[in-house]
Amino acid sequence: MTVSSTVENISPGLRVEVGEIGRKLGELWSASEAGKVRASLINLVIYSENKDAIVLNTPLLAGLAAEHAFRALLVQADPSANEAKIEAWITAHCHLRESGGQKEICSEQITFRLNGPAAGRLPSIVFSHLDSDLPLCLWWQGSLHANPEPELWARVDRVIVDSQSWSDPAGQFAILQEIESIGRGHCAVCDLTWTRSFHLRYAIAQIFDHPAARERLAQMKNVEIRHGAGDRITALELLGWIASRLNWQLQTISDPIVFRQKDGETVQCTLHDSSRHESCIEHVRFDLGNATARVEKSDGGDFYLADFTLRGHAPIAQMLPAGRERTEDILLSELGRVGRHPLFWPAIRSIEPLLHAG
């Protein structure tokens, strides 16, 4: 039996024939030690065309299993390979859920390597190895394929992507919308880049919950966002959220970016790369005429420092939790989520021309 208890040096497990997966899983649990209990709340499929996908994702799944029970299907595909070939492995990740507990809760992992034309069998591979009728979450790593397959996407309950990795975000968001439409309201969309900014968006909202700050929203002159290297999409999505909440209309996509407010006044927005690499967004500043609002990551990285300063008045300041930005933590929050992200698509539509601009 191959059972993983740590996240270091984890292999995909026991090599098996595809037609023998069900029987071999049964044998694995029959031979398991007392106190190991198989559990599953969802089906989690990870699809990647990265040649290191199995090596990178198996430890990640082992870590996730400590907090969330699932059956995982890890699929590494190489559609460009000449030879059609399918390889498969099985393993389980077991963790004690409570201090001093006697039972280990175990999540199954079935790993596939699909080469050449075999990569086209993804829907049949997925649907023939799901754990009953549990919800299906599909995390598609990398760029989505054009002309998405209805056979696959119509049965997915939650599609997870990370737009931070996309070289053509405008094209990819268009495909993502097509995937959502295939689901006909059944498929929920999650962008991990959007989820990473949740605590920051909450901190900004907290500032403008204060009446003095809220009254000055119409006097907004400038917005400055300082983001980490490689995190421009995160900054754009944050800007889209601000614009969509305040009903701004995009006017100019050059530097500075210009939005028009409901009363016709304009707001200039600048995005800057930061030399620091501690967080996706390090600093957001709002110029409100005779007042400023600011959210900044603390040096330790655990809190946002949020303040509002009105000329002639004492500053209002507070500290708010920053949350974690690691992919594992963001993914866990999504796996435990039932609802959708209703503000996501309005934010994307607000900055869509900027996605084309790169």
C-alpha positions as a Markdown table, in Angstrom:
| # | Residue | x | y | z |
|---|---|---|---|---|
| 1 | Met | 0.0 | 0.0 | 0.0 |
| 2 | Thr | 1.2 | 3.5 | -0.8 |
| 3 | Val | 0.1 | 6.0 | 1.8 |
| 4 | Ser | 1.6 | 9.4 | 2.1 |
| 5 | Ser | 1.9 | 11.1 | 5.5 |
| 6 | Thr | 4.2 | 14.0 | 4.7 |
| 7 | Val | 4.6 | 16.4 | 1.8 |
| 8 | Glu | 8.3 | 15.8 | 1.1 |
| 9 | Asn | 9.5 | 13.4 | -1.6 |
| 10 | Ile | 6.1 | 12.2 | -2.5 |
| 11 | Ser | 5.7 | 9.9 | -5.5 |
| 12 | Pro | 2.4 | 9.5 | -7.4 |
| 13 | Gly | 2.2 | 6.0 | -5.9 |
| 14 | Leu | 1.6 | 2.6 | -7.3 |
| 15 | Arg | 1.7 | 2.2 | -11.0 |
| 16 | Val | -1.5 | 0.5 | -12.3 |
| 17 | Glu | -3.3 | -0.3 | -15.5 |
| 18 | Val | -6.1 | 2.1 | -16.3 |
| 19 | Gly | -8.6 | -0.8 | -16.4 |
| 20 | Glu | -7.5 | -2.0 | -13.0 |
| 21 | Ile | -7.8 | 1.3 | -11.1 |
| 22 | Gly | -11.0 | 0.5 | -9.3 |
| 23 | Arg | -9.9 | -3.0 | -8.2 |
| 24 | Lys | -6.5 | -1.8 | -7.2 |
| 25 | Leu | -8.0 | 1.0 | -5.0 |
| 26 | Gly | -10.2 | -1.6 | -3.4 |
| 27 | Glu | -7.1 | -3.8 | -2.7 |
| 28 | Leu | -5.2 | -0.7 | -1.3 |
| 29 | Trp | -7.9 | -0.1 | 1.3 |
| 30 | Ser | -8.3 | -3.8 | 2.1 |
| 31 | Ala | -4.6 | -4.0 | 2.9 |
| 32 | Ser | -4.6 | -0.7 | 4.8 |
| 33 | Glu | -3.7 | -0.5 | 8.5 |
| 34 | Ala | -6.4 | -0.2 | 11.1 |
| 35 | Gly | -7.3 | 3.4 | 11.9 |
| 36 | Lys | -7.1 | 4.7 | 8.3 |
| 37 | Val | -10.5 | 6.0 | 7.0 |
| 38 | Arg | -11.1 | 6.9 | 3.4 |
| 39 | Ala | -13.0 | 10.2 | 3.1 |
| 40 | Ser | -14.2 | 12.4 | 0.3 |
| 41 | Leu | -16.3 | 15.6 | 0.1 |
| 42 | Ile | -15.6 | 16.5 | -3.5 |
| 43 | Asn | -14.0 | 15.3 | -6.7 |
| 44 | Leu | -10.9 | 17.5 | -7.4 |
| 45 | Val | -9.5 | 17.3 | -10.9 |
| 46 | Ile | -6.2 | 19.0 | -11.7 |
| 47 | Tyr | -5.3 | 19.3 | -15.4 |
| 48 | Ser | -1.9 | 20.6 | -16.5 |
| 49 | Glu | 0.4 | 20.4 | -19.6 |
| 50 | Asn | 3.4 | 21.3 | -17.5 |
| 51 | Lys | 6.0 | 18.4 | -17.8 |
| 52 | Asp | 6.6 | 18.7 | -14.0 |
| 53 | Ala | 2.9 | 18.7 | -13.1 |
| 54 | Ile | 2.9 | 15.4 | -11.3 |
| 55 | Val | 6.0 | 16.3 | -9.3 |
| 56 | Leu | 4.7 | 19.7 | -8.4 |
| 57 | Asn | 1.1 | 18.8 | -7.6 |
| 58 | Thr | 1.4 | 15.6 | -5.7 |
| 59 | Pro | 3.0 | 17.3 | -2.6 |
| 60 | Leu | 0.4 | 20.1 | -3.0 |
| 61 | Leu | -2.4 | 17.6 | -2.9 |
| 62 | Ala | -0.9 | 15.9 | 0.1 |
| 63 | Gly | -0.9 | 19.2 | 2.0 |
| 64 | Leu | -4.5 | 20.0 | 0.9 |
| 65 | Ala | -5.6 | 16.6 | 2.2 |
| 66 | Ala | -4.7 | 17.6 | 5.7 |
| 67 | Glu | -7.5 | 20.2 | 5.6 |
| 68 | His | -10.0 | 18.9 | 3.1 |
| 69 | Ala | -11.1 | 15.4 | 2.1 |
| 70 | Phe | -11.4 | 14.6 | -1.6 |
| 71 | Arg | -10.7 | 12.2 | -4.4 |
| 72 | Ala | -8.1 | 13.8 | -6.6 |
| 73 | Leu | -7.5 | 13.1 | -10.3 |
| 74 | Leu | -4.2 | 14.6 | -11.3 |
| 75 | Val | -3.8 | 14.7 | -15.1 |
| 76 | Gln | -0.6 | 15.6 | -16.8 |
| 77 | Ala | -1.1 | 15.8 | -20.6 |
| 78 | Asp | 1.2 | 16.3 | -23.6 |
| 79 | Pro | -1.2 | 16.6 | -26.6 |
| 80 | Ser | 1.8 | 17.3 | -28.9 |
| 81 | Ala | 3.4 | 13.9 | -28.3 |
| 82 | Asn | 3.5 | 11.6 | -31.3 |
| 83 | Glu | 2.7 | 8.4 | -29.5 |
| 84 | Ala | -0.7 | 7.8 | -27.8 |
| 85 | Lys | 0.0 | 6.6 | -24.3 |
| 86 | Ile | -1.8 | 6.5 | -21.0 |
| 87 | Glu | -0.1 | 5.8 | -17.7 |
| 88 | Ala | -1.7 | 5.7 | -14.2 |
| 89 | Trp | -0.8 | 5.6 | -10.5 |
| 90 | Ile | -2.8 | 5.5 | -7.3 |
| 91 | Thr | -1.9 | 6.7 | -3.8 |
| 92 | Ala | -3.6 | 8.0 | -0.7 |
| 93 | His | -2.7 | 11.0 | 1.6 |
| 94 | Cys | -3.5 | 10.4 | 5.3 |
| 95 | His | -3.5 | 12.8 | 8.1 |
| 96 | Leu | -4.5 | 12.8 | 11.8 |
| 97 | Arg | -7.3 | 15.5 | 11.9 |
| 98 | Glu | -7.2 | 16.1 | 15.7 |
| 99 | Ser | -4.3 | 16.2 | 18.2 |
| 100 | Gly | -4.1 | 12.8 | 19.9 |
| 101 | Gly | -6.7 | 11.3 | 17.5 |
| 102 | Gln | -6.6 | 7.6 | 16.7 |
| 103 | Lys | -7.9 | 7.7 | 13.2 |
| 104 | Glu | -6.2 | 9.0 | 10.1 |
| 105 | Ile | -8.4 | 10.5 | 7.4 |
| 106 | Cys | -7.3 | 9.6 | 3.9 |
| 107 | Ser | -7.9 | 11.2 | 0.5 |
| 108 | Glu | -7.3 | 9.2 | -2.7 |
| 109 | Gln | -5.2 | 10.4 | -5.6 |
| 110 | Ile | -5.4 | 8.9 | -9.0 |
| 111 | Thr | -2.7 | 10.2 | -11.4 |
| 112 | Phe | -2.7 | 10.0 | -15.2 |
| 113 | Arg | -0.2 | 10.9 | -17.8 |
| 114 | Leu | -1.9 | 11.3 | -21.2 |
| 115 | Asn | 0.4 | 11.6 | -24.3 |
| 116 | Gly | -0.5 | 12.4 | -27.9 |
| 117 | Pro | -4.0 | 11.6 | -29.1 |
| 118 | Ala | -4.7 | 10.0 | -25.6 |
| 119 | Ala | -5.0 | 13.6 | -24.2 |
| 120 | Gly | -8.3 | 13.8 | -26.2 |
| 121 | Arg | -9.7 | 11.2 | -23.9 |
| 122 | Leu | -9.8 | 13.6 | -20.9 |
| 123 | Pro | -13.6 | 13.6 | -20.5 |
| 124 | Ser | -13.9 | 9.8 | -20.5 |
| 125 | Ile | -10.9 | 9.5 | -18.1 |
| 126 | Val | -12.4 | 12.0 | -15.7 |
| 127 | Phe | -16.0 | 10.8 | -15.7 |
| 128 | Ser | -15.1 | 7.1 | -15.4 |
| 129 | His | -13.1 | 7.7 | -12.2 |
| 130 | Leu | -15.1 | 10.1 | -10.2 |
| 131 | Asp | -16.2 | 9.3 | -6.6 |
| 132 | Ser | -20.0 | 8.9 | -7.0 |
| 133 | Asp | -22.0 | 12.0 | -7.5 |
| 134 | Leu | -19.9 | 14.4 | -5.3 |
| 135 | Pro | -19.4 | 17.9 | -6.6 |
| 136 | Leu | -16.7 | 18.2 | -9.4 |
| 137 | Cys | -14.1 | 20.9 | -9.1 |
| 138 | Leu | -11.7 | 21.2 | -12.1 |
| 139 | Trp | -8.6 | 23.2 | -11.6 |
| 140 | Trp | -7.2 | 24.0 | -15.1 |
| 141 | Gln | -3.6 | 25.0 | -14.7 |
| 142 | Gly | -2.2 | 27.2 | -17.5 |
| 143 | Ser | -4.0 | 28.4 | -20.6 |
| 144 | Leu | -7.5 | 27.1 | -21.4 |
| 145 | His | -8.1 | 25.4 | -24.8 |
| 146 | Ala | -10.0 | 27.3 | -27.4 |
| 147 | Asn | -13.3 | 25.7 | -28.4 |
| 148 | Pro | -13.9 | 24.1 | -25.0 |
| 149 | Glu | -15.5 | 20.6 | -25.0 |
| 150 | Pro | -19.2 | 20.7 | -23.9 |
| 151 | Glu | -18.9 | 17.0 | -22.9 |
| 152 | Leu | -16.4 | 18.0 | -20.2 |
| 153 | Trp | -17.5 | 21.4 | -19.0 |
| 154 | Ala | -21.2 | 20.8 | -18.9 |
| 155 | Arg | -20.7 | 18.5 | -15.9 |
| 156 | Val | -18.2 | 20.6 | -13.9 |
| 157 | Asp | -19.6 | 22.3 | -10.8 |
| 158 | Arg | -16.6 | 24.7 | -10.2 |
| 159 | Val | -13.9 | 25.6 | -12.6 |
| 160 | Ile | -10.7 | 27.0 | -11.1 |
| 161 | Val | -8.1 | 29.0 | -13.0 |
| 162 | Asp | -5.3 | 31.4 | -12.2 |
| 163 | Ser | -5.2 | 34.3 | -14.6 |
| 164 | Gln | -1.8 | 35.4 | -13.2 |
| 165 | Ser | -0.2 | 32.8 | -15.5 |
| 166 | Trp | -1.9 | 33.8 | -18.7 |
| 167 | Ser | 0.0 | 35.5 | -21.5 |
| 168 | Asp | -3.3 | 36.4 | -23.3 |
| 169 | Pro | -5.7 | 37.3 | -20.5 |
| 170 | Ala | -8.3 | 38.9 | -22.8 |
| 171 | Gly | -8.6 | 35.7 | -24.9 |
| 172 | Gln | -8.5 | 33.5 | -21.9 |
| 173 | Phe | -11.3 | 35.3 | -20.1 |
| 174 | Ala | -13.4 | 35.0 | -23.3 |
| 175 | Ile | -12.9 | 31.2 | -23.2 |
| 176 | Leu | -13.7 | 31.2 | -19.5 |
| 177 | Gln | -17.0 | 33.0 | -20.2 |
| 178 | Glu | -17.8 | 30.4 | -22.9 |
| 179 | Ile | -17.1 | 27.6 | -20.4 |
| 180 | Glu | -19.5 | 29.2 | -17.9 |
| 181 | Ser | -22.2 | 29.4 | -20.6 |
| 182 | Ile | -21.7 | 25.7 | -21.4 |
| 183 | Gly | -22.6 | 25.0 | -17.8 |
| 184 | Arg | -25.9 | 27.0 | -18.2 |
| 185 | Gly | -25.7 | 28.4 | -14.7 |
| 186 | His | -24.5 | 25.1 | -13.2 |
| 187 | Cys | -20.7 | 25.9 | -13.4 |
| 188 | Ala | -19.2 | 28.4 | -11.0 |
| 189 | Val | -16.1 | 30.3 | -12.0 |
| 190 | Cys | -13.2 | 31.0 | -9.7 |
| 191 | Asp | -10.0 | 32.9 | -10.6 |
| 192 | Leu | -7.4 | 32.3 | -7.9 |
| 193 | Thr | -6.0 | 35.8 | -8.8 |
| 194 | Trp | -9.3 | 37.3 | -7.8 |
| 195 | Thr | -9.5 | 35.4 | -4.6 |
| 196 | Arg | -6.0 | 36.5 | -3.6 |
| 197 | Ser | -7.2 | 40.1 | -3.3 |
| 198 | Phe | -10.2 | 39.3 | -1.1 |
| 199 | His | -8.7 | 40.6 | 2.1 |
| 200 | Leu | -7.4 | 43.7 | 0.4 |
| 201 | Arg | -10.9 | 44.5 | -1.1 |
| 202 | Tyr | -12.4 | 44.0 | 2.3 |
| 203 | Ala | -9.9 | 46.4 | 3.8 |
| 204 | Ile | -10.7 | 49.1 | 1.2 |
| 205 | Ala | -14.4 | 48.6 | 1.8 |
| 206 | Gln | -13.8 | 49.1 | 5.5 |
| 207 | Ile | -12.2 | 52.5 | 4.9 |
| 208 | Phe | -15.1 | 53.7 | 2.9 |
| 209 | Asp | -17.6 | 52.5 | 5.4 |
| 210 | His | -16.6 | 55.5 | 7.4 |
| 211 | Pro | -19.1 | 58.3 | 6.6 |
| 212 | Ala | -16.4 | 61.0 | 6.1 |
| 213 | Ala | -14.6 | 58.8 | 3.6 |
| 214 | Arg | -17.8 | 57.7 | 1.8 |
| 215 | Glu | -18.9 | 61.3 | 1.4 |
| 216 | Arg | -15.7 | 62.1 | -0.5 |
| 217 | Leu | -15.9 | 59.3 | -3.1 |
| 218 | Ala | -17.3 | 61.8 | -5.7 |
| 219 | Gln | -14.1 | 63.9 | -5.2 |
| 220 | Met | -11.8 | 61.1 | -6.2 |
| 221 | Lys | -8.9 | 62.4 | -8.3 |
| 222 | Asn | -6.3 | 59.7 | -8.4 |
| 223 | Val | -5.9 | 56.0 | -7.6 |
| 224 | Glu | -2.4 | 54.5 | -7.3 |
| 225 | Ile | -1.8 | 50.8 | -7.0 |
| 226 | Arg | 1.6 | 49.4 | -6.4 |
| 227 | His | 1.9 | 45.7 | -7.2 |
| 228 | Gly | 4.5 | 43.0 | -7.2 |
| 229 | Ala | 6.4 | 41.8 | -10.3 |
| 230 | Gly | 4.2 | 39.5 | -12.3 |
| 231 | Asp | 1.0 | 40.7 | -10.5 |
| 232 | Arg | -0.3 | 43.2 | -13.0 |
| 233 | Ile | -3.5 | 41.1 | -13.6 |
| 234 | Thr | -4.2 | 41.1 | -9.8 |
| 235 | Ala | -3.9 | 44.9 | -9.9 |
| 236 | Leu | -6.1 | 45.2 | -12.9 |
| 237 | Glu | -8.8 | 43.0 | -11.3 |
| 238 | Leu | -8.6 | 45.2 | -8.2 |
| 239 | Leu | -9.0 | 48.3 | -10.3 |
| 240 | Gly | -11.9 | 46.7 | -12.1 |
| 241 | Trp | -13.6 | 46.0 | -8.8 |
| 242 | Ile | -13.2 | 49.6 | -7.7 |
| 243 | Ala | -14.5 | 50.9 | -11.1 |
| 244 | Ser | -17.5 | 48.5 | -11.2 |
| 245 | Arg | -18.5 | 49.3 | -7.6 |
| 246 | Leu | -18.4 | 53.1 | -8.3 |
| 247 | Asn | -20.0 | 52.8 | -11.8 |
| 248 | Trp | -16.9 | 54.3 | -13.5 |
| 249 | Gln | -16.5 | 54.1 | -17.3 |
| 250 | Leu | -13.1 | 53.5 | -18.8 |
| 251 | Gln | -12.0 | 56.4 | -21.0 |
| 252 | Thr | -8.2 | 56.0 | -21.7 |
| 253 | Ile | -6.1 | 52.8 | -21.6 |
| 254 | Ser | -2.7 | 54.5 | -21.8 |
| 255 | Asp | -0.7 | 55.6 | -18.8 |
| 256 | Pro | -2.3 | 57.0 | -16.8 |
| 257 | Ile | -5.5 | 55.0 | -17.1 |
| 258 | Val | -8.5 | 57.3 | -17.0 |
| 259 | Phe | -12.1 | 56.6 | -15.9 |
| 260 | Arg | -15.1 | 58.8 | -16.0 |
| 261 | Gln | -17.3 | 59.1 | -12.9 |
| 262 | Lys | -21.1 | 59.3 | -13.0 |
| 263 | Asp | -21.0 | 63.1 | -12.7 |
| 264 | Gly | -18.6 | 63.4 | -15.7 |
| 265 | Glu | -15.5 | 64.1 | -13.6 |
| 266 | Thr | -12.4 | 61.9 | -14.4 |
| 267 | Val | -10.1 | 59.8 | -12.2 |
| 268 | Gln | -6.5 | 59.0 | -13.2 |
| 269 | Cys | -5.3 | 55.6 | -12.2 |
| 270 | Thr | -1.6 | 54.4 | -12.2 |
| 271 | Leu | -0.2 | 50.9 | -11.7 |
| 272 | His | 3.4 | 50.6 | -10.6 |
| 273 | Asp | 5.7 | 47.6 | -10.3 |
| 274 | Ser | 7.2 | 47.3 | -6.9 |
| 275 | Ser | 10.8 | 46.3 | -6.0 |
| 276 | Arg | 9.4 | 44.3 | -3.1 |
| 277 | His | 8.0 | 40.8 | -3.6 |
| 278 | Glu | 6.2 | 40.2 | -0.3 |
| 279 | Ser | 2.7 | 40.4 | -1.6 |
| 280 | Cys | 0.7 | 40.8 | -4.8 |
| 281 | Ile | -0.6 | 44.3 | -3.9 |
| 282 | Glu | 1.6 | 46.3 | -1.5 |
| 283 | His | 0.0 | 49.7 | -1.6 |
| 284 | Val | -3.3 | 51.3 | -2.7 |
| 285 | Arg | -3.8 | 55.1 | -2.4 |
| 286 | Phe | -6.8 | 57.2 | -3.1 |
| 287 | Asp | -6.6 | 61.0 | -3.6 |
| 288 | Leu | -9.9 | 62.4 | -2.6 |
| 289 | Gly | -9.2 | 66.1 | -3.0 |
| 290 | Asn | -8.8 | 67.4 | 0.6 |
| 291 | Ala | -8.5 | 63.8 | 1.9 |
| 292 | Thr | -6.5 | 60.6 | 1.2 |
| 293 | Ala | -7.3 | 57.0 | 1.9 |
| 294 | Arg | -4.6 | 54.3 | 1.9 |
| 295 | Val | -4.2 | 50.6 | 2.4 |
| 296 | Glu | -0.7 | 49.2 | 2.8 |
| 297 | Lys | 0.8 | 45.8 | 3.7 |
| 298 | Ser | 2.6 | 45.7 | 7.0 |
| 299 | Asp | 6.2 | 44.8 | 7.0 |
| 300 | Gly | 5.5 | 41.4 | 8.5 |
| 301 | Gly | 2.9 | 40.7 | 5.9 |
| 302 | Asp | 0.1 | 39.6 | 8.3 |
| 303 | Phe | -1.9 | 42.8 | 8.3 |
| 304 | Tyr | -3.1 | 45.7 | 6.1 |
| 305 | Leu | -2.6 | 49.2 | 7.6 |
| 306 | Ala | -5.6 | 51.2 | 6.5 |
| 307 | Asp | -6.0 | 54.9 | 7.1 |
| 308 | Phe | -8.1 | 57.9 | 6.1 |
| 309 | Thr | -6.8 | 61.4 | 6.5 |
| 310 | Leu | -9.1 | 64.5 | 6.1 |
| 311 | Arg | -7.3 | 67.9 | 6.1 |
| 312 | Gly | -7.8 | 69.5 | 9.5 |
| 313 | His | -8.9 | 66.3 | 11.3 |
| 314 | Ala | -7.1 | 63.5 | 13.1 |
| 315 | Pro | -6.4 | 60.5 | 10.9 |
| 316 | Ile | -8.5 | 57.4 | 11.2 |
| 317 | Ala | -6.5 | 54.2 | 11.2 |
| 318 | Gln | -7.0 | 50.5 | 11.6 |
| 319 | Met | -5.3 | 47.2 | 11.1 |
| 320 | Leu | -7.0 | 44.4 | 9.2 |
| 321 | Pro | -6.0 | 40.8 | 8.5 |
| 322 | Ala | -4.2 | 40.4 | 5.2 |
| 323 | Gly | -4.8 | 36.7 | 4.8 |
| 324 | Arg | -2.5 | 34.3 | 3.0 |
| 325 | Glu | -1.7 | 34.5 | -0.7 |
| 326 | Arg | -0.1 | 31.0 | -1.1 |
| 327 | Thr | -1.8 | 29.0 | -3.8 |
| 328 | Glu | -2.5 | 26.2 | -1.3 |
| 329 | Asp | -4.4 | 28.5 | 1.1 |
| 330 | Ile | -6.3 | 30.2 | -1.7 |
| 331 | Leu | -7.3 | 26.9 | -3.2 |
| 332 | Leu | -8.5 | 25.6 | 0.2 |
| 333 | Ser | -10.8 | 28.6 | 0.6 |
| 334 | Glu | -12.3 | 27.8 | -2.8 |
| 335 | Leu | -12.8 | 24.1 | -2.2 |
| 336 | Gly | -14.8 | 24.9 | 0.9 |
| 337 | Arg | -16.9 | 27.5 | -0.9 |
| 338 | Val | -20.4 | 26.8 | -2.0 |
| 339 | Gly | -21.5 | 30.1 | -3.7 |
| 340 | Arg | -20.2 | 32.1 | -6.6 |
| 341 | His | -18.2 | 35.3 | -7.0 |
| 342 | Pro | -20.9 | 37.8 | -8.1 |
| 343 | Leu | -18.6 | 40.8 | -8.4 |
| 344 | Phe | -16.0 | 39.0 | -10.5 |
| 345 | Trp | -17.4 | 39.4 | -14.0 |
| 346 | Pro | -18.5 | 43.1 | -13.5 |
| 347 | Ala | -14.9 | 43.8 | -12.5 |
| 348 | Ile | -13.5 | 42.1 | -15.6 |
| 349 | Arg | -15.9 | 43.9 | -17.9 |
| 350 | Ser | -14.8 | 47.2 | -16.4 |
| 351 | Ile | -11.2 | 46.7 | -17.4 |
| 352 | Glu | -11.6 | 44.5 | -20.5 |
| 353 | Pro | -9.8 | 46.9 | -22.9 |
| 354 | Leu | -6.9 | 47.0 | -20.5 |
| 355 | Leu | -6.6 | 43.2 | -20.8 |
| 356 | His | -6.2 | 43.6 | -24.6 |
| 357 | Ala | -3.6 | 46.3 | -24.1 |
| 358 | Gly | -1.4 | 43.9 | -22.0 |
